[in-house]
Amino acid sequence: MYTVKQLIGVGQYGKVYVLNTPQEPNELVVLKVQRELRDPTSFETEVQVLSSIPQSCQFSTAILQGTIGDVYNFIIMTHVGICLRKMLRRKDSFCFSLQNTLRIGFQLFDLVHLFHSFGWLHRDLHWGNVTINTDAYGRLKMGMIDYGLCVPLNGPDVSEFLSQWHTSLYSTHGCPYTETDDFVSVVFLLMRCLNLEPFGHRVSEIEERKAQFHASPDGLIDDQYHWIWNLYHLVESQRSTEFNNNAVKNYIRTIDRSFDPISKITYTKHNGLVIID
Ligand SMILES: Nc1ncnc2c1ncn2[C@@H]1O[C@H](COP(=O)(O)OP(=O)(O)OP(=O)(O)O)[C@@H](O)[C@H]1O
């Protein structure tokens, strides 16, 4: 029998708990319980995606699903680490080093590219839905969770007004969602890693500033971070072509030539907790 260890998240969907597994005391799994009277669509989508992707330390996969008392839908899935937001909160500076940010970016472009190759667009890549996990060799690996908003990559166009900090200007305007929009969210996640807040917090302000950023980084981010704007436009310029992941990774390599962004994300451990440099 699974035992509840801790409540780790309360979101739009419902509550999320970490459970201990019966045979393996060190192995954790995640229980996600849907709120009462919620539209079951996101539950059904999440189960479909969780069941269709291969098991790895980077993507959560389904273990069990069901309904409690005909009311609460639940899913038990693999645990794929600690979300980016919680990892940043472990730092007083609330940011990572430039080199680790570039390493994270390098991994995230590969991760999202791989996810698309499974036939899905994620559509909700914010800092609570990207995780950092430790692989079998003790290396930090980026992971991805929360598949409730996914749509098939080659399905009919889906146009919704997705206006949040992490969504692209195009999806904010309700344009059909494409692979590019997931990659733009990756660029915005790198801003989070450096504690940059060019879009502010209020919804109206976010839209306006995102449009301003699209035109120019001036006044929104410091000169030393203008590479983020270049990266953003390199991603945006591929909206009408097939996404060229190598071009993006080659650009990331030029930002700091003193190291290779494919190298390991560096960290220390404090009271057993991973703290990224
Ligand atoms: N498989 C998992 N592995 C590790 N942590 C997880 C996993 N699933 C969920 N979590 C944790 O629980 C939090 C909430 O989970 P999730 O984003 O799936 O819920 P949600 O209700 O859909 O949230 P949202 O409000 O973003 O829609 C995450 O930010 C993460 O910290």
The ligand as an ORCA input file, in Angstrom:
! r2SCAN-3c Opt
* xyz 0 1
  N       5.287     13.983    -11.334
  C       5.688     14.925    -10.490
  N       6.944     14.884     -9.984
  C       7.366     15.837     -9.108
  N       6.591     16.867     -8.670
  C       5.335     16.959     -9.131
  C       4.818     16.008    -10.067
  N       3.563     16.352    -10.345
  C       3.284     17.448     -9.641
  N       4.346     17.838     -8.900
  C       4.412     19.023     -7.980
  O       3.099     19.472     -7.694
  C       2.904     20.823     -8.203
  C       1.508     20.927     -8.809
  O       1.368     19.923     -9.818
  P       0.652     20.202    -11.215
  O       1.295     21.380    -11.876
  O       0.619     18.915    -11.991
  O      -0.814     20.574    -10.689
  P      -1.910     21.525    -11.355
  O      -3.053     21.592    -10.406
  O      -2.193     21.037    -12.731
  O      -1.148     22.908    -11.376
  P      -1.437     24.191    -12.290
  O      -2.040     25.177    -11.347
  O      -0.075     24.544    -12.796
  O      -2.353     23.793    -13.397
  C       4.041     21.043     -9.205
  O       4.406     22.404     -9.315
  C       5.157     20.210     -8.604
  O       5.812     20.923     -7.574
*
